[in-house]
Amino acid sequence: MAKRGVGIALNGVTGRMGYNQHLVRSILAIRDAGGIRTASGEEIWPEPVLVGRDAGRLRHIAERHGLGRWTTDLDSALSAADVKIYFDAQPTLRREEGMRRAIEAGMHVYCEKPAAGDFATALDLARLAADAGVKSGVVQDKLFLPGIRKLKRLIDGGFFGRILSLRGEFGYWVFEGDWQPAQRPSWNYRKEDGGGILVDMFCHWQYLLENLLGQVIAVQALATTHVPERFDEGGRRYASTADDAAYGIFEIEGGIVAQINSSWAVRVHRDELVEFQVDGTEGSAVSGLRRCHVQHRATTPKAVWNPDLPATHDYRSGWMEVPDNEPFENAFRLQWEMFLRHVVDDAPWSWDLLAGARGVQLAELGLRSSAEGRRIAVPSLERVAV
């Protein structure tokens, strides 16, 4: 079977997400599996070109995985004859320059979210890509998690009846960095470096809510900094200038209400680091990253409030686990495969730079809602034709 090589300039592979999720668990995993079969019967074979600022780290990664191409010169990567796609997993505030240069060079572009540090820039990048006639994509990985795919299966099958609400809890305790190393980079807690949990997570919640339930039409949020001081990678104390917790209420078309708490200052007492409960007239479901449990209307117990007596009913026992019914690959890899098919075979694709701009828009409006202490309507965006 003929292999069709597709050169991909991967910028930001020295970072945690760029290396683990995109290089190792996506691009290299696709190569290990023999490529991706297209509708025409060819095999898409990704050819990674590692791009970054630290030559030593790039060389180390290339040698570890037997890759021969890396560079600290973005222009040389973009000018390579076989490179058709530019991918950016750099910190958010560095993303705009690389994306613009790639689009101007005629590259198809794919990036981590947020697509940009502000809505105006994100929308401008979407328009720039559309005007240039290149294909674009933004990572929206949570749509492809097993638990969320099971939740979508339930919605599409009409399990819930009329959906009423969604409640979400995301987060975990990120150590301050003094007596135990922090699990996240210090820039996440500096606003001037593009940090903040609201900007990070509201981009996720926008595409999740839109794809599961419908368009978000209004938001009310409170962003706060619970831990005012942390310690960086060198053990130096610094002030946390970005929010580490965000509490949001999202109004969705059709009267659905979603409430999602996001925090890096919470200890976990749930089955997974993120859980969503969807309630409807006919049934409810609780979904995490991988598992999903349901309770139908017919099996719902009649709860009676009586604080004077100890609880004797095991409420969890009345829920049934949704079976897998299919194998689930890594969420990042699945979206990479879809984007590569979109580029090579023009396969269907929904998650372009305009979709990414909608996430940045919601995050920006969430910050504004928090600052002004009020509910803010979310204007709809007309789709930019690509």
Buried (B, 14 or more C-beta within 10 A) or exposed (E): EEEBEBBBBBBBBBBEBBBEBBBBBBBBBBBEEEBBEBEEEBBBBBBBBBBBEEEEBBEEBBEEBEBEBBBEEBEEBBEBEEBBBBBBBBBBBBBBEBBBBBBEBEBBBBBBBBBBBBBEBBBBBBEBBBEBEBBBBBBBBBBBBBBBBBBBBBBEEEBBEEBBBBBBBBBBBBBBBEEEEBEBBBBBBBBEBBBBBBBBBBBBBBBBBBBBBBBBBBBBBBBBBEBEEBBBEEEEEBEBBBBBBBBBBBBBEEEBBBBBBBBBBBEEEEEBEBBBBBBBEBBBBBBBBBBBBBBBEEEEEEEEEEEEEEEEEEEEEEBEEBEEEEEBBBBBBBBBBBBBBBBBBEBEBBBBBBBBBBBBBBBBBBBEBBEEEEEBEBEEBEEBEB
